[in-house]
């Protein structure tokens, strides 16, 4: 049986008494019923992982003896998913599976046809914090040691204005000029002599992007890519793109 995994903030690894507390210590003591001397795995969200021995077990605090930490290799190429926020729990699913599929960053987009709306800046921050926690929990489950960054919800214009821009920007598209992802990557290779180090793929809402938004993306250099002969749901489109990019780039 694999060891249970817990997240410990980077600054707490170097404290005099590293420990789990709050929900993690409760889960360790009351749910898993681990005891003194049992071993767990801890990771810091930035690629460092180590085995740790439980020195004290209590629902409010579990003190740790951290073994030799090591750094998980960082993928050379980074994939960003810019996802128009879908309704219901579908964003949760996209975050969970996006973590499993290796997304380095997920940017929630608020577009013209996005059903979900923000009730002020505080609402956007609350959503981001919740989504970041979902990503962290997904890392615990899937064995990933680097937690992807979940950005604040942004408009399409804000996303396209970010610096630095990705080496390759893709638009999941139903447009007739859309080409297969593999073909677009091959053309990039022919033009530059290598695969892109950073790729961002933009996925629209249930009703797709408006013509104005599509034109804005194309003016920013986005390459329309087809996702096959059928119309995919927003969450399916996101996972399709991440899966294909992961296959082609890693």
Residue frames as qw, qx, qy, qz and C-alpha x, y, z in Angstrom:
[[0.000, 0.888, 0.460, 0.000, 0.00, 0.00, 0.00],
 [0.394, 0.504, -0.039, 0.768, 1.36, 3.43, -0.92],
 [0.293, -0.301, -0.491, 0.763, 1.97, 5.92, 1.87],
 [0.045, 0.870, 0.488, -0.058, -0.60, 8.60, 2.56],
 [0.439, 0.308, 0.108, 0.837, 0.32, 11.98, 1.08],
 [0.200, -0.854, -0.378, 0.297, 0.07, 15.37, 2.78],
 [0.376, 0.722, 0.041, 0.579, 0.91, 18.90, 1.72],
 [0.537, -0.654, -0.197, 0.494, 3.24, 20.92, 3.95],
 [0.240, 0.971, 0.014, 0.020, 3.97, 24.53, 3.06],
 [0.710, 0.463, -0.277, 0.453, 7.61, 25.14, 2.00],
 [0.026, -0.693, 0.381, -0.612, 8.37, 27.47, 4.91],
 [0.771, -0.472, 0.219, -0.367, 7.25, 24.85, 7.45],
 [0.937, 0.172, -0.251, 0.174, 9.83, 22.31, 6.27],
 [0.508, 0.396, -0.393, 0.656, 12.59, 24.39, 7.82],
 [0.455, -0.692, 0.108, -0.549, 10.82, 25.28, 11.07],
 [0.101, -0.454, 0.802, -0.375, 12.07, 23.86, 14.38],
 [0.400, 0.082, 0.855, -0.321, 9.02, 21.66, 14.76],
 [0.335, 0.077, -0.588, -0.732, 7.46, 20.72, 11.38],
 [0.263, 0.213, 0.854, -0.395, 3.92, 19.47, 11.86],
 [0.157, -0.395, -0.686, -0.591, 0.56, 18.91, 10.27],
 [0.104, 0.249, 0.585, -0.765, -2.37, 20.77, 11.80],
 [0.483, 0.257, -0.043, -0.836, -5.97, 21.71, 11.09],
 [0.874, 0.221, -0.016, -0.433, -7.83, 19.42, 8.68],
 [0.617, 0.461, -0.637, 0.031, -4.65, 17.47, 7.87],
 [0.012, -0.304, 0.827, -0.473, -3.91, 16.50, 11.47],
 [0.679, 0.049, 0.393, -0.618, -7.57, 15.58, 11.98],
 [0.834, 0.363, -0.279, -0.307, -7.48, 13.42, 8.85],
 [0.408, 0.460, -0.759, 0.213, -4.24, 11.81, 9.97],
 [0.119, -0.207, 0.792, -0.562, -5.35, 11.05, 13.54],
 [0.540, 0.153, 0.528, -0.638, -9.11, 10.52, 13.32],
 [0.776, 0.436, -0.097, -0.445, -9.77, 9.33, 9.78],
 [0.662, 0.458, -0.593, 0.014, -6.66, 7.34, 8.88],
 [0.818, -0.555, 0.091, -0.121, -5.96, 6.48, 12.54],
 [0.678, 0.468, -0.408, 0.394, -2.22, 6.65, 12.06],
 [0.711, -0.689, -0.089, 0.109, 0.02, 6.37, 15.09],
 [0.209, -0.860, 0.445, 0.138, 3.42, 7.38, 16.36],
 [0.488, -0.338, 0.750, 0.292, 6.12, 5.81, 14.20],
 [0.650, 0.539, 0.532, 0.062, 3.95, 5.52, 11.10],
 [0.327, -0.224, 0.395, 0.829, 5.34, 6.95, 7.87],
 [0.433, 0.785, 0.387, -0.215, 3.65, 9.40, 5.50],
 [0.533, 0.240, 0.315, 0.748, 4.77, 11.29, 2.40],
 [0.002, -0.838, -0.242, 0.489, 4.86, 15.08, 2.39],
 [0.516, 0.373, 0.357, 0.684, 5.31, 17.45, -0.55],
 [0.190, -0.486, -0.205, 0.828, 5.72, 21.22, -0.69],
 [0.436, 0.781, 0.387, -0.226, 3.82, 21.97, -3.92],
 [0.213, 0.878, -0.332, -0.272, 7.01, 23.13, -5.65],
 [0.746, 0.452, -0.484, -0.061, 8.37, 19.71, -6.53],
 [0.078, 0.444, -0.799, 0.399, 10.05, 18.69, -3.26],
 [0.856, -0.263, -0.254, -0.365, 8.90, 15.43, -1.65],
 [0.117, 0.437, -0.804, 0.387, 10.04, 13.41, 1.36],
 [0.646, -0.355, -0.675, -0.038, 9.06, 10.61, 3.68],
 [0.168, -0.533, 0.383, -0.736, 8.20, 11.73, 7.20],
 [0.432, -0.203, -0.849, 0.226, 7.76, 9.83, 10.46],
 [0.430, -0.716, -0.231, -0.500, 4.99, 10.75, 12.86],
 [0.314, 0.221, -0.655, 0.651, 6.50, 11.72, 16.22],
 [0.174, 0.233, 0.619, -0.730, 3.24, 12.82, 17.83],
 [0.132, -0.326, -0.749, -0.562, -0.32, 12.20, 16.68],
 [0.082, 0.458, 0.593, -0.657, -3.21, 14.40, 17.76],
 [0.337, 0.693, 0.617, 0.158, -6.26, 15.67, 15.93],
 [0.033, 0.985, 0.080, -0.152, -4.99, 19.24, 16.31],
 [0.110, 0.846, -0.513, -0.097, -1.30, 18.62, 15.62],
 [0.983, 0.011, 0.112, 0.142, 0.87, 15.84, 14.25],
 [0.152, -0.845, 0.447, 0.250, 4.59, 16.54, 14.63],
 [0.895, 0.443, -0.038, 0.023, 6.95, 15.16, 12.00],
 [0.494, -0.560, 0.511, 0.426, 10.50, 13.96, 11.52],
 [0.655, 0.703, -0.077, -0.266, 11.28, 14.70, 7.88],
 [0.848, -0.095, 0.382, 0.356, 13.59, 12.32, 6.03],
 [0.342, -0.286, 0.432, 0.784, 15.83, 13.14, 3.11],
 [0.495, 0.702, 0.264, -0.440, 13.88, 15.35, 0.69],
 [0.437, -0.050, 0.615, 0.655, 14.40, 15.16, -3.03],
 [0.292, 0.498, -0.067, -0.814, 13.29, 17.29, -5.94],
 [0.679, 0.418, 0.603, -0.008, 10.92, 15.94, -8.56],
 [0.345, -0.010, 0.484, 0.804, 12.13, 16.68, -12.10],
 [0.307, 0.613, 0.239, -0.688, 10.25, 19.63, -13.62],
 [0.663, 0.499, 0.518, 0.208, 8.81, 19.09, -17.10],
 [0.380, -0.105, 0.271, 0.878, 10.70, 21.12, -19.67],
 [0.096, -0.305, -0.478, -0.818, 7.54, 22.27, -21.40],
 [0.124, 0.268, 0.617, -0.730, 4.65, 24.04, -19.68],
 [0.087, -0.434, -0.727, -0.526, 1.00, 23.85, -20.72],
 [0.164, 0.160, 0.382, -0.896, -1.47, 26.55, -19.71],
 [0.001, 0.504, 0.827, 0.249, -5.21, 25.92, -19.96],
 [0.159, 0.078, 0.128, -0.976, -7.27, 29.09, -20.35],
 [0.083, -0.352, -0.925, -0.120, -10.80, 27.85, -19.70],
 [0.355, -0.345, -0.134, -0.858, -14.04, 29.79, -19.96],
 [0.212, -0.091, 0.800, -0.554, -15.76, 28.96, -16.68],
 [0.374, -0.241, -0.768, -0.461, -18.56, 26.44, -17.29],
 [0.572, -0.452, 0.057, -0.683, -21.69, 26.18, -15.19],
 [0.928, -0.295, -0.139, -0.180, -22.27, 23.81, -12.30],
 [0.714, -0.574, 0.376, 0.139, -19.50, 21.60, -11.01],
 [0.856, 0.472, 0.057, 0.203, -17.80, 21.20, -14.38],
 [0.188, 0.855, -0.381, 0.298, -14.99, 23.61, -13.45],
 [0.630, -0.552, 0.518, -0.174, -14.17, 21.39, -10.48],
 [0.933, 0.148, 0.318, 0.080, -13.85, 18.42, -12.82],
 [0.592, 0.752, -0.118, 0.266, -11.64, 20.37, -15.24],
 [0.159, -0.822, 0.475, -0.270, -9.35, 21.39, -12.38],
 [0.792, -0.338, 0.499, -0.100, -9.06, 17.87, -10.98],
 [0.887, 0.296, 0.300, 0.189, -8.35, 16.25, -14.33],
 [0.376, 0.882, -0.177, 0.222, -6.19, 19.15, -15.47],
 [0.398, -0.729, 0.545, -0.119, -3.90, 18.46, -12.52],
 [0.850, -0.080, 0.519, 0.044, -3.73, 14.76, -13.41],
 [0.757, 0.564, 0.243, 0.226, -2.96, 15.59, -17.04],
 [0.686, -0.106, 0.045, 0.719, -0.07, 17.89, -16.17],
 [0.142, 0.873, 0.210, 0.417, -1.36, 21.43, -16.70],
 [0.500, 0.031, -0.338, 0.797, 1.20, 23.87, -15.27],
 [0.079, 0.188, 0.238, -0.950, -1.35, 26.69, -14.97],
 [0.057, 0.568, 0.793, 0.214, -5.11, 27.09, -15.31],
 [0.013, 0.081, 0.051, -0.995, -6.63, 30.48, -16.10],
 [0.199, 0.588, 0.765, -0.174, -10.42, 30.81, -15.55],
 [0.087, 0.094, 0.346, 0.930, -11.90, 33.07, -18.24],
 [0.253, 0.592, 0.563, -0.519, -15.02, 35.21, -17.98],
 [0.167, 0.055, 0.616, 0.768, -16.30, 35.58, -21.55],
 [0.366, -0.026, -0.157, -0.917, -19.36, 37.08, -23.21],
 [0.740, -0.129, -0.463, -0.470, -21.22, 33.76, -23.13],
 [0.293, 0.085, -0.839, 0.451, -19.98, 32.56, -19.76],
 [0.498, -0.601, -0.533, -0.327, -23.02, 31.70, -17.63],
 [0.625, -0.512, -0.372, 0.456, -21.17, 32.06, -14.32],
 [0.144, 0.819, 0.005, 0.555, -20.74, 35.68, -13.22],
 [0.495, -0.046, -0.516, 0.698, -18.68, 37.27, -10.49],
 [0.298, -0.871, -0.363, -0.144, -20.29, 39.28, -7.72],
 [0.186, -0.953, 0.230, -0.073, -17.42, 41.71, -7.26],
 [0.368, 0.645, -0.645, 0.181, -13.66, 41.26, -6.78],
 [0.424, -0.391, 0.711, -0.403, -14.08, 39.39, -3.49],
 [0.898, 0.171, 0.263, -0.307, -16.18, 36.74, -5.22],
 [0.712, 0.602, -0.360, 0.026, -13.42, 36.21, -7.78],
 [0.053, 0.590, -0.726, 0.350, -10.84, 35.77, -5.02],
 [0.680, -0.183, 0.567, -0.428, -13.07, 33.33, -3.12],
 [0.916, 0.356, 0.026, -0.184, -13.52, 31.26, -6.27],
 [0.505, 0.657, -0.537, 0.159, -9.79, 31.29, -6.98],
 [0.246, -0.492, 0.732, -0.403, -8.95, 30.15, -3.45],
 [0.829, 0.019, 0.430, -0.358, -11.49, 27.33, -3.68],
 [0.839, 0.518, -0.152, -0.071, -10.21, 26.26, -7.09],
 [0.238, 0.671, -0.658, 0.246, -6.61, 26.34, -5.84],
 [0.521, -0.324, 0.685, -0.393, -7.60, 24.06, -2.97],
 [0.912, 0.265, 0.186, -0.250, -9.23, 21.65, -5.43],
 [0.630, 0.648, -0.419, 0.087, -5.97, 21.57, -7.40],
 [0.110, -0.580, 0.724, -0.357, -4.01, 20.88, -4.21],
 [0.748, -0.102, 0.543, -0.367, -6.29, 17.99, -3.23],
 [0.875, 0.460, -0.059, -0.139, -5.95, 16.56, -6.72],
 [0.341, 0.678, -0.620, 0.197, -2.15, 16.62, -6.34],
 [0.457, -0.390, 0.703, -0.380, -2.45, 14.65, -3.12],
 [0.865, 0.158, 0.364, -0.308, -4.52, 12.01, -4.88],
 [0.826, 0.560, -0.058, -0.021, -2.55, 11.62, -8.11],
 [0.844, -0.249, 0.109, 0.462, 1.00, 11.78, -6.74],
 [0.438, 0.700, 0.061, 0.561, 1.93, 15.06, -8.36],
 [0.586, -0.434, -0.304, 0.614, 4.39, 17.13, -6.30],
 [0.146, -0.052, 0.109, 0.982, 4.06, 20.46, -8.11],
 [0.206, 0.649, 0.647, -0.343, 0.74, 22.24, -7.59],
 [0.315, 0.455, 0.440, 0.707, -0.38, 24.11, -10.72],
 [0.025, -0.208, -0.227, 0.951, -1.13, 27.79, -10.36],
 [0.096, 0.680, 0.713, 0.142, -4.80, 28.73, -10.54],
 [0.188, 0.141, 0.042, 0.971, -5.01, 32.35, -11.63],
 [0.243, 0.409, 0.428, -0.769, -7.65, 34.92, -10.75],
 [0.482, 0.605, 0.628, 0.082, -10.64, 34.89, -13.10],
 [0.147, -0.460, 0.241, 0.842, -9.85, 37.23, -15.99],
 [0.614, 0.661, 0.125, -0.413, -11.32, 38.56, -19.17],
 [0.857, 0.345, 0.237, 0.299, -10.04, 37.39, -22.54],
 [0.301, 0.883, -0.122, 0.338, -8.38, 40.76, -23.05],
 [0.445, -0.779, 0.416, -0.147, -6.55, 40.47, -19.72],
 [0.893, -0.133, 0.406, 0.143, -5.36, 36.98, -20.56],
 [0.737, 0.555, 0.166, 0.349, -4.05, 37.98, -23.98],
 [0.092, 0.926, -0.194, 0.311, -2.19, 40.96, -22.49],
 [0.794, -0.568, 0.187, 0.106, -0.13, 38.79, -20.14],
 [0.421, 0.748, -0.495, 0.134, 3.65, 38.91, -20.37],
 [0.025, 0.373, -0.685, -0.626, 5.49, 36.85, -21.38],
 [0.782, 0.250, -0.101, -0.561, 3.28, 35.39, -24.08],
 [0.837, -0.121, 0.532, 0.030, 3.41, 31.61, -24.66],
 [0.214, -0.335, 0.706, 0.586, 5.54, 30.25, -27.47],
 [0.163, -0.174, -0.795, -0.558, 2.37, 28.85, -29.04],
 [0.388, 0.154, 0.439, -0.796, -1.24, 29.90, -28.49],
 [0.082, -0.165, -0.913, -0.363, -3.98, 27.46, -29.51],
 [0.483, 0.046, 0.176, -0.857, -7.72, 28.01, -29.82],
 [0.257, 0.199, 0.945, -0.029, -10.01, 25.00, -29.49],
 [0.287, 0.355, -0.138, -0.879, -12.29, 25.82, -32.41],
 [0.598, 0.410, 0.680, -0.107, -15.26, 24.78, -34.49],
 [0.292, 0.768, -0.173, -0.543, -14.12, 27.08, -37.28],
 [0.901, 0.426, 0.080, -0.024, -13.53, 25.64, -40.77],
 [0.434, 0.757, -0.432, 0.227, -9.89, 26.78, -40.74],
 [0.618, -0.601, 0.469, -0.192, -9.08, 24.73, -37.62],
 [0.629, 0.445, -0.637, -0.020, -6.29, 22.17, -38.04],
 [0.889, -0.317, -0.321, 0.079, -5.33, 19.11, -35.94],
 [0.457, -0.858, 0.228, 0.060, -3.08, 19.87, -32.97],
 [0.803, -0.187, 0.402, 0.397, -0.40, 17.52, -34.28],
 [0.562, 0.598, 0.301, 0.486, -0.30, 19.39, -37.58],
 [0.071, -0.970, 0.010, -0.232, -0.01, 22.79, -35.87],
 [0.648, -0.663, 0.325, 0.185, 2.84, 21.51, -33.69],
 [0.787, 0.131, 0.394, 0.456, 4.61, 20.11, -36.76],
 [0.356, 0.811, 0.175, 0.431, 4.39, 23.48, -38.51],
 [0.345, -0.920, 0.172, -0.070, 5.80, 25.19, -35.42],
 [0.790, -0.350, 0.387, 0.322, 8.67, 22.70, -35.42],
 [0.672, 0.446, 0.335, 0.487, 9.37, 23.35, -39.10],
 [0.127, 0.918, 0.090, 0.366, 9.34, 27.11, -38.54],
 [0.343, -0.867, 0.292, -0.214, 11.44, 27.22, -35.36],
 [0.487, 0.455, -0.728, 0.162, 13.43, 24.02, -35.35],
 [0.151, 0.037, -0.871, 0.466, 11.93, 22.72, -32.13],
 [0.324, -0.613, -0.708, -0.134, 8.80, 22.12, -30.11],
 [0.156, -0.746, 0.038, -0.646, 7.45, 25.06, -28.07],
 [0.292, 0.088, -0.737, 0.603, 8.59, 25.33, -24.45],
 [0.201, 0.288, 0.577, -0.738, 5.28, 26.92, -23.46],
 [0.143, -0.296, -0.729, -0.600, 1.84, 26.31, -24.94],
 [0.295, 0.203, 0.499, -0.789, -1.46, 27.91, -23.96],
 [0.082, -0.296, -0.836, -0.455, -4.74, 26.44, -25.16],
 [0.294, 0.056, 0.240, -0.924, -7.95, 28.45, -24.93],
 [0.085, -0.322, -0.930, -0.156, -11.28, 26.63, -24.52],
 [0.245, -0.281, -0.133, -0.918, -14.58, 28.48, -24.81],
 [0.439, -0.007, 0.586, -0.681, -17.85, 28.28, -22.89],
 [0.511, 0.286, 0.802, -0.120, -20.86, 26.08, -23.65],
 [0.504, 0.782, 0.315, -0.188, -21.99, 28.47, -26.39],
 [0.723, 0.261, 0.168, 0.617, -18.46, 28.92, -27.78],
 [0.263, -0.385, -0.014, 0.884, -16.70, 32.25, -28.18],
 [0.400, 0.805, 0.269, -0.346, -18.44, 35.09, -29.99],
 [0.710, 0.576, 0.150, 0.375, -17.15, 36.02, -33.48],
 [0.019, 0.936, -0.205, 0.285, -15.59, 39.14, -31.95],
 [0.644, -0.625, 0.441, -0.022, -13.72, 37.05, -29.36],
 [0.892, 0.144, 0.342, 0.259, -12.53, 34.59, -32.01],
 [0.496, 0.782, 0.010, 0.376, -11.20, 37.46, -34.09],
 [0.286, -0.884, 0.314, -0.196, -9.48, 38.93, -31.03],
 [0.820, -0.352, 0.437, 0.111, -7.77, 35.59, -30.37],
 [0.804, 0.413, 0.255, 0.342, -6.65, 35.23, -33.97],
 [0.223, 0.914, -0.114, 0.320, -5.24, 38.76, -33.98],
 [0.483, -0.754, 0.432, -0.112, -3.23, 37.75, -30.92],
 [0.218, 0.539, -0.802, -0.135, -1.73, 34.86, -32.89],
 [0.653, -0.078, 0.675, -0.335, -3.97, 32.02, -31.72],
 [0.230, 0.214, -0.830, -0.460, -3.93, 29.00, -34.02],
 [0.779, -0.048, 0.116, -0.615, -7.39, 27.37, -34.33],
 [0.049, 0.247, -0.967, -0.035, -7.24, 23.62, -33.65],
 [0.726, -0.127, -0.365, -0.569, -9.92, 21.05, -34.31],
 [0.387, -0.317, 0.767, -0.402, -10.93, 18.49, -31.69],
 [0.227, 0.089, 0.964, 0.111, -12.37, 15.98, -34.10],
 [0.122, -0.272, -0.665, -0.685, -15.62, 15.54, -36.05],
 [0.363, -0.647, -0.668, -0.057, -18.02, 15.83, -33.08],
 [0.127, -0.733, 0.094, -0.662, -18.97, 18.80, -30.91],
 [0.562, -0.107, -0.686, 0.449, -17.44, 18.34, -27.47],
 [0.425, -0.855, -0.295, -0.030, -18.70, 19.68, -24.18],
 [0.048, 0.911, -0.302, 0.276, -16.48, 22.35, -22.63],
 [0.613, -0.597, 0.510, -0.088, -15.02, 20.00, -20.03],
 [0.909, 0.151, 0.351, 0.167, -14.40, 17.28, -22.62],
 [0.535, 0.798, -0.051, 0.275, -12.68, 19.76, -24.93],
 [0.209, -0.863, 0.419, -0.188, -10.33, 20.89, -22.16],
 [0.743, -0.369, 0.558, 0.004, -9.30, 17.35, -21.27],
 [0.842, 0.459, 0.226, 0.171, -8.91, 16.38, -24.92],
 [0.332, 0.884, -0.216, 0.246, -6.51, 19.27, -25.51],
 [0.386, -0.735, 0.535, -0.158, -4.44, 18.53, -22.42],
 [0.881, -0.083, 0.466, 0.028, -4.26, 14.83, -23.29],
 [0.765, 0.589, 0.116, 0.233, -3.13, 15.41, -26.88],
 [0.137, 0.899, -0.320, 0.265, -0.61, 18.09, -25.90],
 [0.612, -0.586, 0.521, -0.105, 0.77, 15.86, -23.16],
 [0.908, 0.146, 0.370, 0.132, 1.22, 13.04, -25.66],
 [0.638, 0.705, 0.059, 0.303, 2.90, 15.24, -28.25],
 [0.063, 0.891, -0.282, 0.350, 5.12, 17.36, -26.01],
 [0.468, -0.633, 0.566, -0.242, 6.34, 14.96, -23.31]]
